[in-house]
Amino acid sequence: MKTPVPSLLSSRDHFVDSFDKLFDRIIQTNFPTLTSEFGVDVISKGAYPRVNVIAYPDRVEFTAELAGMTKEDVNIELKDNCLTISGHTKADQPSEEAIYILRELKRSKFSRSFTLHENLDAENTKASFENGVLSIKIPYVSPKERQSKVIEIN
């Protein structure tokens, strides 16, 4: 019977996780107020919200995970070829008798911006929000036919 050989990916994940934990510890030791000042653990968790950007032949689609939020908590602005997704969550207030034993759910504001190409049609952008997933679809502008022009030499 052969012994299973660990995959390279699982070894890599273990290796990377160890460095992530070490880096987190260094940041927390040297910058202890960073987390409380920004409201989220920006260093170890990365940018929030996490976003996928996919180019299709007819559009670009942004998908963001916003677990625990409603569409009323989220704002989308498209201005000067810049798409900004922002929002906030309200902190749950336990009753006066309740005491947190462990509190890992962060409630804060966020904002992410993306520079867009000029060939996107901002006027026909559509967004939907379902089960904590925000989807934004921006179609490409129809290419204008280039007209040829004869130029006379003076």
N, C-alpha and C positions, 0 to 999 in steps of 0.2 A: 504494500500500500504506500502510495506516494504521500509525502507531507506537503500540504499546500504552501506554496511560496508566496509571501506577502507581495502585493502589487506595488509597483513603483509609486503609484499615486497615494496609497495609504501611508507609505514611508515618507513621502514628500509632505503630506499633510501634517504628520506628526512632527517632522522637522520644522516646518513653517509655524505651526502652533506654538512650539517651544520658543521660537524667536519672538512671536507676537506677545506671548506672556512676559518674556524678559523686557521687551520694549515698553509694554504697558506699565510694568513695575518701575522702570526708570522714569517714565513720564509722571506717574503718580507720586513718586518720591520727590522729584525735582520741581514739579508744578502741581502741588496738591489742590489748588483752587481752580485749575483749568476746567474740570468737569462741572463744578458748581457754577462757574461763570458762564459757560456755554449751554448748560442745561442738558447736554447729551455727551456721551463719551466719544468725542469727535475723533480721537486718535485711534482707539482700538476698533471702533465700529465703522469707520469710513464715512463717506458722505451719506446724508439722509435727506430725502428718501433714496433708496436704491432704485435705479432706473435702467431699463433696457431701451436702447434706441435702435430701431430696425428700419432699414431702407428697403422699400418695395418699388417695383417699376413705376407706380403711380402716386406714391405717397411716402412720407416718413412717419413712423409711429413710435410714440413714447409710451412706455408702460411703467408705472411707479407703484410700489407696494406701500400702502398707507394703512396698515392694520389698525383697527380701533378708531378710525376716523370716519366721519360722514362727509358727504359732498359739501355741506355747509361749513366745514372746517377748512376747506381747501380753496385757494385762489389760483387762477391761471391768468397770466398776462403775457401778451405778445406785442412787443413794441420795439421798433428799430432793429428788426431781425434778431431779437433776443426773446426767448421763451423763458418765463420765470414761473416756477411752481412754488407756492408758499402756503403756509397754513399754521395752525396752532391746535393744540389739544388742551383741554381744561383739566386741571388736577381734580381727581376724585377726593372729596372731603369725607373722611370717616366720621362717624358720630363722635361726640365729645368723650364718650367712655372708651372709645377704641384707641389702641396704641399699635403702631406699626411694629411688627417683629422683624420683617424683611420688606424692603421697598426697592424693587428693581424696575418698576414701570415708570419711565420718565415722561413727564408732561412738559412740553416746551414749544417754542416757535421754531420753524425751519423755513429755509428758502434755498432753492437751487435754480441756477440759470444756465441756459444753453444758447450758444451763438448759432444762428441758423443761416443757411445759404440764401441768397437773394432769389433763387428760383423756386421758393416755396410760396404757396398761396395762403397768406394769413387770413384773408377774408372768408375762406371756406374751411377753416379749421373746425374740427368737431371733437368734443370731449365726452367721455362717459365715466361713470364711477359705479362699480359694482363689487360687493363683498370685499371692500378694502383695497381694490385695485383701480387705479386711475389710468385711463387710456386716452391719449391725445393723438388724433390723426390729422396730419397737415399734408394736403395734396400738393403736388408739384404744379407750378404755373405752366399752362400750355405754351410750348415754345412758339414764339412769333416767327413767322416766315420772314426771312431776310429778303428785302427787296433789292434788286440790283438797280443801280442808277448810273447812267452814262454821264461822265463829267467832261465838260468841254474845257479845252485848254485855251486860255486867252493869249 
